Amino acid sequence: MKAAVVYSSKTGFTRKYAHWIAEDLSLEAYDLKYDLNEVKNLKEVLSGIDTLIFGGGLYAIGINGLKKVMDEDQVDGIPNVFVFCTGLSLRSEEVQREIFENNLKDVEKKNVKLYYYRGGFDFRKLSFIDRLLMRLMKLKIDMKKKKRPLTSDEKGMLAVFHRQVDFTDRELIRDLVQEVQSL
Ligand SMILES: Cc1cc2nc3c(=O)[nH]c(=O)nc-3n(C[C@H](O)[C@H](O)[C@H](O)COP(=O)(O)O)c2cc1C
């Protein structure tokens, strides 16, 4: 097996999981934003492998960086593709299904295994645009609060706003690691 971990992380939570996975599988972890422009080329990394593990943070249900990687021609020739993402939502079948439906094309759904892990939140590390988006999201939830009871995800979002939380848990990667090891 020749595998690589590629990830995209804005505030470090996906990076943490990517490095844990790479460590457990004795692989390299490439940061889509930095390493793959300077150290190695993305096409080069994808060309030589039969197993790709990609990870990205969730931003408005979309997996950051996934499209960029999946659009590379070389991905079609990789037989084993695993995708993990991190977010603030609680882990549930429903959340996992929603992420799957929103991020993978029909053809990819047949070949890609998706894993969802809880990441964290650090307002200070957000870009100007992401801070703005978070403020809008908070405003929307505040308005909903007046009309109906909030979901646990909405309550969770309000609770962490302007705070630092880290829900990362190394135990969660065990399934993915075992699956890759069994190939
Ligand atoms: C603008 C914005 C939108 C977000 N949207 C979602 C979301 O739709 N679902 C979710 O579970 N978490 C969401 N989050 C939380 C991030 O996914 C979470 O902080 C993640 O662990 C970040 O990973 P990263 O630091 O590796 O990019 C959002 C965060 C921001 C700032």
The ligand as a Gaussian input file, in Angstrom:
#p B3LYP/6-31G(d) Opt

LIG

0 1
 C      -17.785000      30.335000       9.329000
 C      -17.823000      28.994000       9.986000
 C      -18.746000      28.041000       9.584000
 C      -18.801000      26.775000      10.209000
 N      -19.733000      25.866000       9.799000
 C      -19.817000      24.664000      10.445000
 C      -20.800000      23.698000      10.045000
 O      -21.565000      23.883000       9.092000
 N      -20.877000      22.540000      10.751000
 C      -20.041000      22.265000      11.815000
 O      -20.174000      21.219000      12.426000
 N      -19.071000      23.154000      12.179000
 C      -18.942000      24.335000      11.521000
 N      -17.964000      25.237000      11.883000
 C      -16.966000      24.852000      12.897000
 C      -15.682000      24.307000      12.234000
 O      -15.996000      23.291000      11.328000
 C      -14.740000      23.733000      13.295000
 O      -14.234000      24.817000      14.010000
 C      -13.625000      22.890000      12.688000
 O      -13.106000      22.007000      13.654000
 C      -12.527000      23.758000      12.096000
 O      -11.513000      22.966000      11.553000
 P      -10.136000      23.596000      11.041000
 O       -9.620000      24.451000      12.146000
 O       -9.263000      22.423000      10.813000
 O      -10.432000      24.345000       9.777000
 C      -17.892000      26.473000      11.269000
 C      -16.950000      27.444000      11.653000
 C      -16.911000      28.682000      11.039000
 C      -15.890000      29.682000      11.486000

